[in-house]
Amino acid sequence: MARRVKAATGGSPSAFIQLVQLNRARQLLENSRLSVAQVAVQVGYGDATALRRLMRKVMGATPRQFRPSIGGKSRS
């Protein structure tokens, strides 16, 4: 399985799973009113700090930056 995932994605299975979790977290942040802690638990992280750290490292943005702004526009 690891070879197939690497061939398809260029990374390890754990890196692929992490990317899926982070993308789901981004969707939840953009489209729900769940807290960052609630989003972290929903996507499989133990706490909000771990999610914040990974989002900043992998996606280059904090969870807050994925929330829609007051004017109704979201980050593109």
PDB file with SEQRES, HELIX, SHEET and CRYST1 records, atoms N, CA, C and O in Angstrom:
SEQRES   1 A   76  MET ALA ARG ARG VAL LYS ALA ALA THR GLY GLY SER PRO          
SEQRES   2 A   76  SER ALA PHE ILE GLN LEU VAL GLN LEU ASN ARG ALA ARG          
SEQRES   3 A   76  GLN LEU LEU GLU ASN SER ARG LEU SER VAL ALA GLN VAL          
SEQRES   4 A   76  ALA VAL GLN VAL GLY TYR GLY ASP ALA THR ALA LEU ARG          
SEQRES   5 A   76  ARG LEU MET ARG LYS VAL MET GLY ALA THR PRO ARG GLN          
SEQRES   6 A   76  PHE ARG PRO SER ILE GLY GLY LYS SER ARG SER                  
HELIX    1 AA1 ALA A    2  THR A    9  1                                   8    
HELIX    2 AA2 PRO A   13  ASN A   31  1                                  19    
HELIX    3 AA3 VAL A   36  VAL A   43  1                                   8    
HELIX    4 AA4 ALA A   48  LEU A   54  1                                   7    
HELIX    5 AA5 MET A   55  MET A   59  3                                   5    
HELIX    6 AA6 PRO A   63  PHE A   66  5                                   4    
CRYST1    1.000    1.000    1.000  90.00  90.00  90.00 P 1           1          
ATOM      1  N   MET A   1       0.827  -1.184   0.000  1.00  0.00           N  
ATOM      2  CA  MET A   1       0.000   0.000   0.000  1.00  0.00           C  
ATOM      3  C   MET A   1       0.881   1.262   0.000  1.00  0.00           C  
ATOM      4  O   MET A   1       0.592   2.218  -0.720  1.00  0.00           O  
ATOM      5  N   ALA A   2       1.923   1.264   0.782  1.00  0.00           N  
ATOM      6  CA  ALA A   2       2.777   2.448   0.875  1.00  0.00           C  
ATOM      7  C   ALA A   2       3.351   2.819  -0.486  1.00  0.00           C  
ATOM      8  O   ALA A   2       3.428   4.000  -0.824  1.00  0.00           O  
ATOM      9  N   ARG A   3       3.754   1.825  -1.266  1.00  0.00           N  
ATOM     10  CA  ARG A   3       4.304   2.111  -2.600  1.00  0.00           C  
ATOM     11  C   ARG A   3       3.246   2.726  -3.512  1.00  0.00           C  
ATOM     12  O   ARG A   3       3.542   3.645  -4.276  1.00  0.00           O  
ATOM     13  N   ARG A   4       2.028   2.230  -3.436  1.00  0.00           N  
ATOM     14  CA  ARG A   4       0.957   2.768  -4.286  1.00  0.00           C  
ATOM     15  C   ARG A   4       0.599   4.202  -3.893  1.00  0.00           C  
ATOM     16  O   ARG A   4       0.381   5.053  -4.755  1.00  0.00           O  
ATOM     17  N   VAL A   5       0.540   4.459  -2.601  1.00  0.00           N  
ATOM     18  CA  VAL A   5       0.248   5.821  -2.141  1.00  0.00           C  
ATOM     19  C   VAL A   5       1.369   6.759  -2.571  1.00  0.00           C  
ATOM     20  O   VAL A   5       1.107   7.866  -3.040  1.00  0.00           O  
ATOM     21  N   LYS A   6       2.621   6.320  -2.412  1.00  0.00           N  
ATOM     22  CA  LYS A   6       3.749   7.155  -2.809  1.00  0.00           C  
ATOM     23  C   LYS A   6       3.728   7.431  -4.308  1.00  0.00           C  
ATOM     24  O   LYS A   6       4.005   8.551  -4.740  1.00  0.00           O  
ATOM     25  N   ALA A   7       3.400   6.420  -5.098  1.00  0.00           N  
ATOM     26  CA  ALA A   7       3.331   6.600  -6.549  1.00  0.00           C  
ATOM     27  C   ALA A   7       2.219   7.570  -6.936  1.00  0.00           C  
ATOM     28  O   ALA A   7       2.377   8.367  -7.860  1.00  0.00           O  
ATOM     29  N   ALA A   8       1.105   7.500  -6.231  1.00  0.00           N  
ATOM     30  CA  ALA A   8      -0.040   8.350  -6.563  1.00  0.00           C  
ATOM     31  C   ALA A   8       0.085   9.769  -6.027  1.00  0.00           C  
ATOM     32  O   ALA A   8      -0.371  10.715  -6.668  1.00  0.00           O  
ATOM     33  N   THR A   9       0.701   9.926  -4.855  1.00  0.00           N  
ATOM     34  CA  THR A   9       0.715  11.239  -4.211  1.00  0.00           C  
ATOM     35  C   THR A   9       2.101  11.842  -4.072  1.00  0.00           C  
ATOM     36  O   THR A   9       2.241  13.042  -3.832  1.00  0.00           O  
ATOM     37  N   GLY A  10       3.124  11.015  -4.222  1.00  0.00           N  
ATOM     38  CA  GLY A  10       4.485  11.506  -4.036  1.00  0.00           C  
ATOM     39  C   GLY A  10       4.926  11.540  -2.583  1.00  0.00           C  
ATOM     40  O   GLY A  10       6.039  11.970  -2.280  1.00  0.00           O  
ATOM     41  N   GLY A  11       4.061  11.090  -1.684  1.00  0.00           N  
ATOM     42  CA  GLY A  11       4.400  11.115  -0.262  1.00  0.00           C  
ATOM     43  C   GLY A  11       4.017   9.831   0.431  1.00  0.00           C  
ATOM     44  O   GLY A  11       3.508   8.900  -0.194  1.00  0.00           O  
ATOM     45  N   SER A  12       4.262   9.787   1.713  1.00  0.00           N  
ATOM     46  CA  SER A  12       3.945   8.608   2.508  1.00  0.00           C  
ATOM     47  C   SER A  12       2.445   8.550   2.813  1.00  0.00           C  
ATOM     48  O   SER A  12       1.745   9.556   2.698  1.00  0.00           O  
ATOM     49  N   PRO A  13       1.957   7.369   3.200  1.00  0.00           N  
ATOM     50  CA  PRO A  13       0.544   7.279   3.594  1.00  0.00           C  
ATOM     51  C   PRO A  13       0.195   8.222   4.744  1.00  0.00           C  
ATOM     52  O   PRO A  13      -0.881   8.819   4.750  1.00  0.00           O  
ATOM     53  N   SER A  14       1.098   8.360   5.716  1.00  0.00           N  
ATOM     54  CA  SER A  14       0.794   9.257   6.839  1.00  0.00           C  
ATOM     55  C   SER A  14       0.730  10.716   6.394  1.00  0.00           C  
ATOM     56  O   SER A  14      -0.092  11.479   6.901  1.00  0.00           O  
ATOM     57  N   ALA A  15       1.586  11.110   5.456  1.00  0.00           N  
ATOM     58  CA  ALA A  15       1.531  12.482   4.929  1.00  0.00           C  
ATOM     59  C   ALA A  15       0.237  12.713   4.163  1.00  0.00           C  
ATOM     60  O   ALA A  15      -0.345  13.795   4.236  1.00  0.00           O  
ATOM     61  N   PHE A  16      -0.213  11.706   3.435  1.00  0.00           N  
ATOM     62  CA  PHE A  16      -1.476  11.819   2.699  1.00  0.00           C  
ATOM     63  C   PHE A  16      -2.647  11.957   3.664  1.00  0.00           C  
ATOM     64  O   PHE A  16      -3.522  12.801   3.469  1.00  0.00           O  
ATOM     65  N   ILE A  17      -2.661  11.126   4.706  1.00  0.00           N  
ATOM     66  CA  ILE A  17      -3.735  11.195   5.703  1.00  0.00           C  
ATOM     67  C   ILE A  17      -3.741  12.559   6.376  1.00  0.00           C  
ATOM     68  O   ILE A  17      -4.802  13.147   6.586  1.00  0.00           O  
ATOM     69  N   GLN A  18      -2.555  13.065   6.714  1.00  0.00           N  
ATOM     70  CA  GLN A  18      -2.455  14.378   7.339  1.00  0.00           C  
ATOM     71  C   GLN A  18      -3.020  15.458   6.426  1.00  0.00           C  
ATOM     72  O   GLN A  18      -3.725  16.351   6.895  1.00  0.00           O  
ATOM     73  N   LEU A  19      -2.726  15.391   5.146  1.00  0.00           N  
ATOM     74  CA  LEU A  19      -3.243  16.378   4.200  1.00  0.00           C  
ATOM     75  C   LEU A  19      -4.762  16.306   4.096  1.00  0.00           C  
ATOM     76  O   LEU A  19      -5.432  17.336   4.022  1.00  0.00           O  
ATOM     77  N   VAL A  20      -5.302  15.097   4.089  1.00  0.00           N  
ATOM     78  CA  VAL A  20      -6.759  14.929   4.062  1.00  0.00           C  
ATOM     79  C   VAL A  20      -7.373  15.533   5.321  1.00  0.00           C  
ATOM     80  O   VAL A  20      -8.386  16.228   5.242  1.00  0.00           O  
ATOM     81  N   GLN A  21      -6.770  15.275   6.478  1.00  0.00           N  
ATOM     82  CA  GLN A  21      -7.280  15.832   7.735  1.00  0.00           C  
ATOM     83  C   GLN A  21      -7.234  17.360   7.712  1.00  0.00           C  
ATOM     84  O   GLN A  21      -8.188  18.017   8.129  1.00  0.00           O  
ATOM     85  N   LEU A  22      -6.140  17.918   7.231  1.00  0.00           N  
ATOM     86  CA  LEU A  22      -6.006  19.380   7.210  1.00  0.00           C  
ATOM     87  C   LEU A  22      -6.984  20.017   6.229  1.00  0.00           C  
ATOM     88  O   LEU A  22      -7.529  21.086   6.506  1.00  0.00           O  
ATOM     89  N   ASN A  23      -7.208  19.381   5.099  1.00  0.00           N  
ATOM     90  CA  ASN A  23      -8.185  19.916   4.145  1.00  0.00           C  
ATOM     91  C   ASN A  23      -9.596  19.853   4.714  1.00  0.00           C  
ATOM     92  O   ASN A  23     -10.390  20.769   4.503  1.00  0.00           O  
ATOM     93  N   ARG A  24      -9.916  18.782   5.433  1.00  0.00           N  
ATOM     94  CA  ARG A  24     -11.230  18.688   6.074  1.00  0.00           C  
ATOM     95  C   ARG A  24     -11.360  19.752   7.161  1.00  0.00           C  
ATOM     96  O   ARG A  24     -12.418  20.366   7.306  1.00  0.00           O  
ATOM     97  N   ALA A  25     -10.309  19.968   7.912  1.00  0.00           N  
ATOM     98  CA  ALA A  25     -10.328  21.011   8.938  1.00  0.00           C  
ATOM     99  C   ALA A  25     -10.569  22.377   8.295  1.00  0.00           C  
ATOM    100  O   ALA A  25     -11.352  23.178   8.805  1.00  0.00           O  
ATOM    101  N   ARG A  26      -9.897  22.637   7.178  1.00  0.00           N  
ATOM    102  CA  ARG A  26     -10.095  23.904   6.462  1.00  0.00           C  
ATOM    103  C   ARG A  26     -11.556  24.062   6.054  1.00  0.00           C  
ATOM    104  O   ARG A  26     -12.136  25.136   6.220  1.00  0.00           O  
ATOM    105  N   GLN A  27     -12.157  22.990   5.519  1.00  0.00           N  
ATOM    106  CA  GLN A  27     -13.562  23.048   5.120  1.00  0.00           C  
ATOM    107  C   GLN A  27     -14.468  23.341   6.311  1.00  0.00           C  
ATOM    108  O   GLN A  27     -15.384  24.158   6.216  1.00  0.00           O  
ATOM    109  N   LEU A  28     -14.209  22.676   7.424  1.00  0.00           N  
ATOM    110  CA  LEU A  28     -15.030  22.908   8.612  1.00  0.00           C  
ATOM    111  C   LEU A  28     -14.871  24.337   9.125  1.00  0.00           C  
ATOM    112  O   LEU A  28     -15.848  24.957   9.545  1.00  0.00           O  
ATOM    113  N   LEU A  29     -13.664  24.854   9.094  1.00  0.00           N  
ATOM    114  CA  LEU A  29     -13.442  26.226   9.545  1.00  0.00           C  
ATOM    115  C   LEU A  29     -14.143  27.230   8.640  1.00  0.00           C  
ATOM    116  O   LEU A  29     -14.685  28.226   9.118  1.00  0.00           O  
ATOM    117  N   GLU A  30     -14.135  26.973   7.346  1.00  0.00           N  
ATOM    118  CA  GLU A  30     -14.770  27.884   6.391  1.00  0.00           C  
ATOM    119  C   GLU A  30     -16.290  27.817   6.432  1.00  0.00           C  
ATOM    120  O   GLU A  30     -16.961  28.815   6.168  1.00  0.00           O  
ATOM    121  N   ASN A  31     -16.840  26.650   6.761  1.00  0.00           N  
ATOM    122  CA  ASN A  31     -18.278  26.444   6.582  1.00  0.00           C  
ATOM    123  C   ASN A  31     -19.063  26.131   7.847  1.00  0.00           C  
ATOM    124  O   ASN A  31     -20.251  25.818   7.765  1.00  0.00           O  
ATOM    125  N   SER A  32     -18.433  26.206   9.011  1.00  0.00           N  
ATOM    126  CA  SER A  32     -19.173  25.925  10.242  1.00  0.00           C  
ATOM    127  C   SER A  32     -18.785  26.944  11.311  1.00  0.00           C  
ATOM    128  O   SER A  32     -17.886  27.766  11.131  1.00  0.00           O  
ATOM    129  N   ARG A  33     -19.482  26.856  12.399  1.00  0.00           N  
ATOM    130  CA  ARG A  33     -19.173  27.727  13.539  1.00  0.00           C  
ATOM    131  C   ARG A  33     -18.482  26.958  14.653  1.00  0.00           C  
ATOM    132  O   ARG A  33     -18.408  27.431  15.787  1.00  0.00           O  
ATOM    133  N   LEU A  34     -17.974  25.772  14.332  1.00  0.00           N  
ATOM    134  CA  LEU A  34     -17.265  24.985  15.335  1.00  0.00           C  
ATOM    135  C   LEU A  34     -16.006  25.718  15.776  1.00  0.00           C  
ATOM    136  O   LEU A  34     -15.372  26.419  14.987  1.00  0.00           O  
ATOM    137  N   SER A  35     -15.652  25.549  17.043  1.00  0.00           N  
ATOM    138  CA  SER A  35     -14.409  26.140  17.533  1.00  0.00           C  
ATOM    139  C   SER A  35     -13.232  25.369  16.936  1.00  0.00           C  
ATOM    140  O   SER A  35     -13.402  24.269  16.411  1.00  0.00           O  
ATOM    141  N   VAL A  36     -12.054  25.952  17.020  1.00  0.00           N  
ATOM    142  CA  VAL A  36     -10.858  25.284  16.515  1.00  0.00           C  
ATOM    143  C   VAL A  36     -10.641  23.972  17.276  1.00  0.00           C  
ATOM    144  O   VAL A  36     -10.236  22.973  16.683  1.00  0.00           O  
ATOM    145  N   ALA A  37     -10.904  23.971  18.563  1.00  0.00           N  
ATOM    146  CA  ALA A  37     -10.765  22.742  19.361  1.00  0.00           C  
ATOM    147  C   ALA A  37     -11.740  21.668  18.880  1.00  0.00           C  
ATOM    148  O   ALA A  37     -11.367  20.499  18.784  1.00  0.00           O  
ATOM    149  N   GLN A  38     -12.973  22.045  18.579  1.00  0.00           N  
ATOM    150  CA  GLN A  38     -13.954  21.095  18.083  1.00  0.00           C  
ATOM    151  C   GLN A  38     -13.559  20.558  16.712  1.00  0.00           C  
ATOM    152  O   GLN A  38     -13.716  19.368  16.441  1.00  0.00           O  
ATOM    153  N   VAL A  39     -13.051  21.423  15.857  1.00  0.00           N  
ATOM    154  CA  VAL A  39     -12.588  21.001  14.540  1.00  0.00           C  
ATOM    155  C   VAL A  39     -11.424  20.026  14.694  1.00  0.00           C  
ATOM    156  O   VAL A  39     -11.376  19.003  14.010  1.00  0.00           O  
ATOM    157  N   ALA A  40     -10.499  20.334  15.578  1.00  0.00           N  
ATOM    158  CA  ALA A  40      -9.338  19.463  15.798  1.00  0.00           C  
ATOM    159  C   ALA A  40      -9.786  18.053  16.173  1.00  0.00           C  
ATOM    160  O   ALA A  40      -9.275  17.070  15.635  1.00  0.00           O  
ATOM    161  N   VAL A  41     -10.731  17.957  17.088  1.00  0.00           N  
ATOM    162  CA  VAL A  41     -11.222  16.645  17.514  1.00  0.00           C  
ATOM    163  C   VAL A  41     -11.934  15.948  16.354  1.00  0.00           C  
ATOM    164  O   VAL A  41     -11.758  14.746  16.156  1.00  0.00           O  
ATOM    165  N   GLN A  42     -12.720  16.677  15.603  1.00  0.00           N  
ATOM    166  CA  GLN A  42     -13.469  16.072  14.488  1.00  0.00           C  
ATOM    167  C   GLN A  42     -12.560  15.490  13.413  1.00  0.00           C  
ATOM    168  O   GLN A  42     -12.907  14.487  12.789  1.00  0.00           O  
ATOM    169  N   VAL A  43     -11.415  16.099  13.192  1.00  0.00           N  
ATOM    170  CA  VAL A  43     -10.524  15.601  12.140  1.00  0.00           C  
ATOM    171  C   VAL A  43      -9.442  14.678  12.676  1.00  0.00           C  
ATOM    172  O   VAL A  43      -8.607  14.197  11.910  1.00  0.00           O  
ATOM    173  N   GLY A  44      -9.442  14.421  13.989  1.00  0.00           N  
ATOM    174  CA  GLY A  44      -8.544  13.422  14.543  1.00  0.00           C  
ATOM    175  C   GLY A  44      -7.319  13.917  15.278  1.00  0.00           C  
ATOM    176  O   GLY A  44      -6.389  13.144  15.509  1.00  0.00           O  
ATOM    177  N   TYR A  45      -7.292  15.187  15.652  1.00  0.00           N  
ATOM    178  CA  TYR A  45      -6.170  15.705  16.442  1.00  0.00           C  
ATOM    179  C   TYR A  45      -6.609  15.841  17.888  1.00  0.00           C  
ATOM    180  O   TYR A  45      -7.775  16.119  18.166  1.00  0.00           O  
ATOM    181  N   GLY A  46      -5.685  15.650  18.798  1.00  0.00           N  
ATOM    182  CA  GLY A  46      -5.995  15.668  20.218  1.00  0.00           C  
ATOM    183  C   GLY A  46      -6.311  17.038  20.772  1.00  0.00           C  
ATOM    184  O   GLY A  46      -7.058  17.163  21.742  1.00  0.00           O  
ATOM    185  N   ASP A  47      -5.749  18.065  20.164  1.00  0.00           N  
ATOM    186  CA  ASP A  47      -6.003  19.411  20.676  1.00  0.00           C  
ATOM    187  C   ASP A  47      -5.822  20.455  19.580  1.00  0.00           C  
ATOM    188  O   ASP A  47      -5.280  20.185  18.508  1.00  0.00           O  
ATOM    189  N   ALA A  48      -6.292  21.644  19.889  1.00  0.00           N  
ATOM    190  CA  ALA A  48      -6.260  22.743  18.920  1.00  0.00           C  
ATOM    191  C   ALA A  48      -4.837  23.197  18.625  1.00  0.00           C  
ATOM    192  O   ALA A  48      -4.550  23.647  17.515  1.00  0.00           O  
ATOM    193  N   THR A  49      -3.946  23.086  19.600  1.00  0.00           N  
ATOM    194  CA  THR A  49      -2.560  23.525  19.392  1.00  0.00           C  
ATOM    195  C   THR A  49      -1.896  22.712  18.288  1.00  0.00           C  
ATOM    196  O   THR A  49      -1.202  23.270  17.438  1.00  0.00           O  
ATOM    197  N   ALA A  50      -2.105  21.403  18.295  1.00  0.00           N  
ATOM    198  CA  ALA A  50      -1.525  20.550  17.245  1.00  0.00           C  
ATOM    199  C   ALA A  50      -2.071  20.937  15.882  1.00  0.00           C  
ATOM    200  O   ALA A  50      -1.322  21.010  14.908  1.00  0.00           O  
ATOM    201  N   LEU A  51      -3.371  21.184  15.808  1.00  0.00           N  
ATOM    202  CA  LEU A  51      -3.978  21.580  14.533  1.00  0.00           C  
ATOM    203  C   LEU A  51      -3.433  22.924  14.064  1.00  0.00           C  
ATOM    204  O   LEU A  51      -3.082  23.073  12.893  1.00  0.00           O  
ATOM    205  N   ARG A  52      -3.359  23.895  14.958  1.00  0.00           N  
ATOM    206  CA  ARG A  52      -2.826  25.212  14.586  1.00  0.00           C  
ATOM    207  C   ARG A  52      -1.401  25.111  14.053  1.00  0.00           C  
ATOM    208  O   ARG A  52      -1.070  25.703  13.025  1.00  0.00           O  
ATOM    209  N   ARG A  53      -0.568  24.363  14.753  1.00  0.00           N  
ATOM    210  CA  ARG A  53       0.834  24.216  14.380  1.00  0.00           C  
ATOM    211  C   ARG A  53       0.966  23.584  12.986  1.00  0.00           C  
ATOM    212  O   ARG A  53       1.733  24.062  12.151  1.00  0.00           O  
ATOM    213  N   LEU A  54       0.211  22.507  12.746  1.00  0.00           N  
ATOM    214  CA  LEU A  54       0.284  21.827  11.449  1.00  0.00           C  
ATOM    215  C   LEU A  54      -0.280  22.681  10.321  1.00  0.00           C  
ATOM    216  O   LEU A  54       0.285  22.708   9.228  1.00  0.00           O  
ATOM    217  N   MET A  55      -1.383  23.374  10.567  1.00  0.00           N  
ATOM    218  CA  MET A  55      -1.955  24.220   9.521  1.00  0.00           C  
ATOM    219  C   MET A  55      -0.965  25.312   9.127  1.00  0.00           C  
ATOM    220  O   MET A  55      -0.802  25.615   7.945  1.00  0.00           O  
ATOM    221  N   ARG A  56      -0.317  25.891  10.111  1.00  0.00           N  
ATOM    222  CA  ARG A  56       0.656  26.950   9.828  1.00  0.00           C  
ATOM    223  C   ARG A  56       1.832  26.369   9.041  1.00  0.00           C  
ATOM    224  O   ARG A  56       2.304  26.986   8.086  1.00  0.00           O  
ATOM    225  N   LYS A  57       2.302  25.193   9.435  1.00  0.00           N  
ATOM    226  CA  LYS A  57       3.461  24.575   8.785  1.00  0.00           C  
ATOM    227  C   LYS A  57       3.134  24.089   7.368  1.00  0.00           C  
ATOM    228  O   LYS A  57       3.881  24.368   6.430  1.00  0.00           O  
ATOM    229  N   VAL A  58       2.039  23.374   7.213  1.00  0.00           N  
ATOM    230  CA  VAL A  58       1.713  22.724   5.946  1.00  0.00           C  
ATOM    231  C   VAL A  58       0.967  23.651   4.991  1.00  0.00           C  
ATOM    232  O   VAL A  58       1.249  23.666   3.793  1.00  0.00           O  
ATOM    233  N   MET A  59       0.015  24.424   5.515  1.00  0.00           N  
ATOM    234  CA  MET A  59      -0.839  25.247   4.661  1.00  0.00           C  
ATOM    235  C   MET A  59      -0.434  26.713   4.640  1.00  0.00           C  
ATOM    236  O   MET A  59      -0.952  27.490   3.837  1.00  0.00           O  
ATOM    237  N   GLY A  60       0.474  27.088   5.504  1.00  0.00           N  
ATOM    238  CA  GLY A  60       0.946  28.455   5.513  1.00  0.00           C  
ATOM    239  C   GLY A  60      -0.045  29.467   6.068  1.00  0.00           C  
ATOM    240  O   GLY A  60       0.072  30.665   5.810  1.00  0.00           O  
ATOM    241  N   ALA A  61      -1.016  28.986   6.827  1.00  0.00           N  
ATOM    242  CA  ALA A  61      -2.026  29.888   7.392  1.00  0.00           C  
ATOM    243  C   ALA A  61      -2.536  29.311   8.705  1.00  0.00           C  
ATOM    244  O   ALA A  61      -2.512  28.099   8.917  1.00  0.00           O  
ATOM    245  N   THR A  62      -2.993  30.185   9.571  1.00  0.00           N  
ATOM    246  CA  THR A  62      -3.576  29.748  10.834  1.00  0.00           C  
ATOM    247  C   THR A  62      -5.058  29.428  10.626  1.00  0.00           C  
ATOM    248  O   THR A  62      -5.655  29.873   9.645  1.00  0.00           O  
ATOM    249  N   PRO A  63      -5.648  28.668  11.534  1.00  0.00           N  
ATOM    250  CA  PRO A  63      -7.081  28.375  11.404  1.00  0.00           C  
ATOM    251  C   PRO A  63      -7.935  29.638  11.274  1.00  0.00           C  
ATOM    252  O   PRO A  63      -8.912  29.653  10.525  1.00  0.00           O  
ATOM    253  N   ARG A  64      -7.577  30.671  11.983  1.00  0.00           N  
ATOM    254  CA  ARG A  64      -8.361  31.912  11.920  1.00  0.00           C  
ATOM    255  C   ARG A  64      -8.415  32.481  10.503  1.00  0.00           C  
ATOM    256  O   ARG A  64      -9.414  33.083  10.109  1.00  0.00           O  
ATOM    257  N   GLN A  65      -7.351  32.290   9.748  1.00  0.00           N  
ATOM    258  CA  GLN A  65      -7.308  32.822   8.389  1.00  0.00           C  
ATOM    259  C   GLN A  65      -8.251  32.090   7.445  1.00  0.00           C  
ATOM    260  O   GLN A  65      -8.526  32.582   6.350  1.00  0.00           O  
ATOM    261  N   PHE A  66      -8.748  30.937   7.841  1.00  0.00           N  
ATOM    262  CA  PHE A  66      -9.693  30.202   7.011  1.00  0.00           C  
ATOM    263  C   PHE A  66     -11.139  30.511   7.350  1.00  0.00           C  
ATOM    264  O   PHE A  66     -12.052  30.059   6.659  1.00  0.00           O  
ATOM    265  N   ARG A  67     -11.351  31.275   8.402  1.00  0.00           N  
ATOM    266  CA  ARG A  67     -12.711  31.673   8.758  1.00  0.00           C  
ATOM    267  C   ARG A  67     -13.163  32.788   7.826  1.00  0.00           C  
ATOM    268  O   ARG A  67     -12.363  33.641   7.442  1.00  0.00           O  
ATOM    269  N   PRO A  68     -14.439  32.784   7.462  1.00  0.00           N  
ATOM    270  CA  PRO A  68     -14.942  33.900   6.663  1.00  0.00           C  
ATOM    271  C   PRO A  68     -14.798  35.209   7.444  1.00  0.00           C  
ATOM    272  O   PRO A  68     -14.958  35.236   8.664  1.00  0.00           O  
ATOM    273  N   SER A  69     -14.501  36.269   6.738  1.00  0.00           N  
ATOM    274  CA  SER A  69     -14.354  37.567   7.403  1.00  0.00           C  
ATOM    275  C   SER A  69     -15.727  38.123   7.731  1.00  0.00           C  
ATOM    276  O   SER A  69     -16.748  37.589   7.297  1.00  0.00           O  
ATOM    277  N   ILE A  70     -15.739  39.188   8.493  1.00  0.00           N  
ATOM    278  CA  ILE A  70     -16.998  39.825   8.895  1.00  0.00           C  
ATOM    279  C   ILE A  70     -17.798  40.244   7.680  1.00  0.00           C  
ATOM    280  O   ILE A  70     -19.026  40.168   7.692  1.00  0.00           O  
ATOM    281  N   GLY A  71     -17.126  40.683   6.638  1.00  0.00           N  
ATOM    282  CA  GLY A  71     -17.817  41.139   5.432  1.00  0.00           C  
ATOM    283  C   GLY A  71     -18.378  40.006   4.577  1.00  0.00           C  
ATOM    284  O   GLY A  71     -19.020  40.253   3.556  1.00  0.00           O  
ATOM    285  N   GLY A  72     -18.137  38.770   4.994  1.00  0.00           N  
ATOM    286  CA  GLY A  72     -18.693  37.658   4.264  1.00  0.00           C  
ATOM    287  C   GLY A  72     -17.767  37.035   3.232  1.00  0.00           C  
ATOM    288  O   GLY A  72     -18.119  36.038   2.602  1.00  0.00           O  
ATOM    289  N   LYS A  73     -16.598  37.610   3.057  1.00  0.00           N  
ATOM    290  CA  LYS A  73     -15.658  37.052   2.101  1.00  0.00           C  
ATOM    291  C   LYS A  73     -14.717  36.106   2.824  1.00  0.00           C  
ATOM    292  O   LYS A  73     -14.253  36.394   3.927  1.00  0.00           O  
ATOM    293  N   SER A  74     -14.439  34.966   2.189  1.00  0.00           N  
ATOM    294  CA  SER A  74     -13.483  34.043   2.794  1.00  0.00           C  
ATOM    295  C   SER A  74     -12.145  34.156   2.101  1.00  0.00           C  
ATOM    296  O   SER A  74     -12.032  34.738   1.022  1.00  0.00           O  
ATOM    297  N   ARG A  75     -11.137  33.594   2.734  1.00  0.00           N  
ATOM    298  CA  ARG A  75      -9.787  33.602   2.177  1.00  0.00           C  
ATOM    299  C   ARG A  75      -9.769  32.752   0.925  1.00  0.00           C  
ATOM    300  O   ARG A  75     -10.306  31.645   0.930  1.00  0.00           O  
ATOM    301  N   SER A  76      -9.155  33.246  -0.163  1.00  0.00           N  
ATOM    302  CA  SER A  76      -9.116  32.482  -1.399  1.00  0.00           C  
ATOM    303  C   SER A  76      -7.839  31.740  -1.546  1.00  0.00           C  
ATOM    304  O   SER A  76      -7.642  31.041  -2.540  1.00  0.00           O  
TER     305      SER A  76                                                      
END                                                                             
